[in-house]
Amino acid sequence: AFVDVGAERNAKLMVEPRLGRRFQIGDRLDCVVKEVDFEKRRFGVTLLDADNELAENRIPLEELAEGDLVDGIIHHTNPYG
């Protein structure tokens, strides 16, 4: 999975494969930069607290309004490389 954290590129979410499949597009995550590859212009993040992030973290649509700010989200999934 890839996470939009507001950088010029999306970050690869670097978690154990069994954890990565439990996230869905739109999930909000607290991430920590784990590695940066300046040559390839990419970087990876991991979870600050995996147990907490796996808890239900979806906001009901009724609680959202135009103009609300959101943290990093899963943007898309595809092979990394």
BAZANU-44101 format. One record per residue (C-alpha): residue in three letters; x, y, z; chain; residue number from 1. Coordinates in steps of 0.5 Angstrom, whole numbers. Example, Ala and Ser with C-alpha at 12.3 -4.5 7.8 and 13.67 -1.06 7.14 Angstrom:
2
NUDO    r     xx     yy     zz  c    k
NUDO  ALA     25     -9     16  A    1
NUDO  SER     27     -2     14  A    2
***
This chain:
81
NUDO    r     xx     yy     zz  c    k
NUDO  ALA      0      0      0  A    1
NUDO  PHE      2      7     -1  A    2
NUDO  VAL      1     13      3  A    3
NUDO  ASP      0     20      2  A    4
NUDO  VAL      3     24      7  A    5
NUDO  GLY      4     31      3  A    6
NUDO  ALA     11     30      0  A    7
NUDO  GLU     12     30     -7  A    8
NUDO  ARG     11     23     -8  A    9
NUDO  ASN      7     18     -4  A   10
NUDO  ALA     11     13      1  A   11
NUDO  LYS     11      6      1  A   12
NUDO  LEU      8      3      7  A   13
NUDO  MET     13     -2     10  A   14
NUDO  VAL      9     -6     15  A   15
NUDO  GLU      9    -14     16  A   16
NUDO  PRO      5    -17     10  A   17
NUDO  ARG      0    -19     14  A   18
NUDO  LEU     -2    -12     17  A   19
NUDO  GLY     -2     -9     10  A   20
NUDO  ARG     -8    -13      8  A   21
NUDO  ARG    -12    -10     14  A   22
NUDO  PHE    -12     -3     11  A   23
NUDO  GLN    -16      0      6  A   24
NUDO  ILE    -16      6      2  A   25
NUDO  GLY    -18     12      6  A   26
NUDO  ASP    -16      9     13  A   27
NUDO  ARG    -12     15     17  A   28
NUDO  LEU     -5     13     19  A   29
NUDO  ASP      0     16     24  A   30
NUDO  CYS      7     14     20  A   31
NUDO  VAL     14     15     21  A   32
NUDO  VAL     19     16     16  A   33
NUDO  LYS     23      9     16  A   34
NUDO  GLU     28     10     10  A   35
NUDO  VAL     29     15      4  A   36
NUDO  ASP     32     13     -3  A   37
NUDO  PHE     34     20     -6  A   38
NUDO  GLU     37     17    -12  A   39
NUDO  LYS     31     13    -14  A   40
NUDO  ARG     26     19    -11  A   41
NUDO  ARG     22     15     -6  A   42
NUDO  PHE     21     13      1  A   43
NUDO  GLY     18      9      6  A   44
NUDO  VAL     14     10     12  A   45
NUDO  THR     12      5     18  A   46
NUDO  LEU      7      6     23  A   47
NUDO  LEU      8      9     29  A   48
NUDO  ASP      3      5     33  A   49
NUDO  ALA      1     -1     29  A   50
NUDO  ASP     -4     -4     35  A   51
NUDO  ASN     -7      3     35  A   52
NUDO  GLU     -7      4     27  A   53
NUDO  LEU    -11     -3     27  A   54
NUDO  ALA    -17     -1     31  A   55
NUDO  GLU    -23      2     27  A   56
NUDO  ASN    -21      9     25  A   57
NUDO  ARG    -26     10     20  A   58
NUDO  ILE    -30     17     20  A   59
NUDO  PRO    -37     17     19  A   60
NUDO  LEU    -39     21     13  A   61
NUDO  GLU    -44     25     17  A   62
NUDO  GLU    -38     28     21  A   63
NUDO  LEU    -34     30     15  A   64
NUDO  ALA    -35     37     12  A   65
NUDO  GLU    -32     40      6  A   66
NUDO  GLY    -25     44      8  A   67
NUDO  ASP    -24     39     13  A   68
NUDO  LEU    -16     37     14  A   69
NUDO  VAL    -14     30     14  A   70
NUDO  ASP     -8     26     16  A   71
NUDO  GLY     -4     21     11  A   72
NUDO  ILE     -9     16      8  A   73
NUDO  ILE     -8     10      4  A   74
NUDO  HIS     -8     13     -3  A   75
NUDO  HIS     -7      6     -7  A   76
NUDO  THR     -4     -1     -8  A   77
NUDO  ASN      1     -4    -13  A   78
NUDO  PRO      8     -7    -13  A   79
NUDO  TYR     13     -3    -11  A   80
NUDO  GLY     20     -2    -15  A   81
***
